[in-house]
Amino acid sequence: MMVAASVLAGIWLTRRTAPLVGLPQDLPDRVAFPFVLALLAGARLGYVVSHPAPYLAEPWEILRVDRGGLSSHGAIAAGLLYATWLGRREGISPWSFTDACASWIPLANALVRFGNFMNGELYGDPTTLPWGVVFPTAPDAPRHPLQLYEIATSLLLLTAVPGWLRSRRFPGEVFWKTLAVMSAVRLLLDFLRSEHRVLGPLALGQVAALVVLGAAAWFLVRHGPRAARG
């Protein structure tokens, strides 16, 4: 339900932000269906690649989205591929398209994390802080409500994106700034959740967040000075 809500709200938001980056206002409506399919396929494939064990024995379960998860990093990768294809087909900047979709990222994250909170999923470690939550799926102790932390930061980021769009200096700036903030939040919050560590103190999601942060830093540093010189 939260995924469907994020899709509908994301299309509505992108329709409003497209003119801010010089794109036709009707573009989001025209590409909504294939774009959403690409995002869902990438999100599912990303989850399967990062959790392959259950699907090696029963590969048909890959199609059962209702029995498994979705990966935000997989969705982002698919979105970039689609934006590249769309740019060639429509004769537009693919980075302008990603900028127009930037508000979608924190909005979708907030809605999905609300669903996680209601389902008692993706909570943090036990805490003595007064806002700790006892989840039905982990009734032993109050825990960090990491879902609420992410919702709060996502909503703050959502309010910042329109201003970034109005003052953007080059195509892609808003998209990568948004991803950088989201990745930094994920990197920090995952230290409050006991997970299997795959690289020193880092869990798999944190490694992915570091990769995205590195890509964002490279893009912004490469294009920022050039834009400043005009």
WOLIN-V692360 format. One record per residue. N is the residue number from 0. RES is the residue in one letter. NEAR is the number of other C-alpha atoms within 8 Angstrom. Layout:
n res near
N RES NEAR
N RES NEAR
This chain:
n res near
0 M 4
1 M 9
2 V 9
3 A 7
4 A 9
5 S 13
6 V 10
7 L 8
8 A 10
9 G 13
10 I 12
11 W 8
12 L 11
13 T 13
14 R 13
15 R 9
16 T 12
17 A 15
18 P 10
19 L 10
20 V 11
21 G 7
22 L 11
23 P 7
24 Q 9
25 D 7
26 L 10
27 P 11
28 D 8
29 R 7
30 V 8
31 A 9
32 F 7
33 P 7
34 F 10
35 V 9
36 L 8
37 A 12
38 L 13
39 L 10
40 A 10
41 G 15
42 A 16
43 R 15
44 L 11
45 G 14
46 Y 12
47 V 10
48 V 7
49 S 6
50 H 7
51 P 8
52 A 6
53 P 8
54 Y 11
55 L 7
56 A 6
57 E 7
58 P 8
59 W 7
60 E 9
61 I 9
62 L 5
63 R 8
64 V 10
65 D 5
66 R 6
67 G 6
68 G 8
69 L 12
70 S 12
71 S 8
72 H 9
73 G 15
74 A 16
75 I 11
76 A 9
77 A 13
78 G 12
79 L 9
80 L 8
81 Y 10
82 A 12
83 T 9
84 W 8
85 L 11
86 G 12
87 R 8
88 R 6
89 E 6
90 G 7
91 I 10
92 S 8
93 P 10
94 W 10
95 S 13
96 F 14
97 T 12
98 D 14
99 A 12
100 C 13
101 A 12
102 S 13
103 W 13
104 I 10
105 P 14
106 L 14
107 A 12
108 N 11
109 A 13
110 L 13
111 V 11
112 R 12
113 F 12
114 G 9
115 N 11
116 F 13
117 M 7
118 N 6
119 G 10
120 E 8
121 L 8
122 Y 12
123 G 12
124 D 9
125 P 9
126 T 9
127 T 7
128 L 5
129 P 4
130 W 6
131 G 12
132 V 8
133 V 10
134 F 9
135 P 6
136 T 6
137 A 7
138 P 8
139 D 5
140 A 8
141 P 12
142 R 14
143 H 13
144 P 12
145 L 11
146 Q 12
147 L 10
148 Y 8
149 E 13
150 I 13
151 A 9
152 T 9
153 S 13
154 L 11
155 L 8
156 L 11
157 L 11
158 T 8
159 A 8
160 V 12
161 P 10
162 G 8
163 W 9
164 L 12
165 R 7
166 S 6
167 R 9
168 R 8
169 F 8
170 P 10
171 G 10
172 E 11
173 V 13
174 F 12
175 W 11
176 K 10
177 T 13
178 L 12
179 A 12
180 V 9
181 M 10
182 S 12
183 A 11
184 V 10
185 R 12
186 L 12
187 L 8
188 L 9
189 D 12
190 F 8
191 L 10
192 R 9
193 S 8
194 E 5
195 H 6
196 R 9
197 V 8
198 L 8
199 G 5
200 P 6
201 L 11
202 A 12
203 L 10
204 G 10
205 Q 11
206 V 10
207 A 9
208 A 12
209 L 11
210 V 8
211 V 11
212 L 12
213 G 8
214 A 8
215 A 12
216 A 9
217 W 8
218 F 9
219 L 11
220 V 8
221 R 8
222 H 9
223 G 10
224 P 8
225 R 8
226 A 9
227 A 7
228 R 5
229 G 4
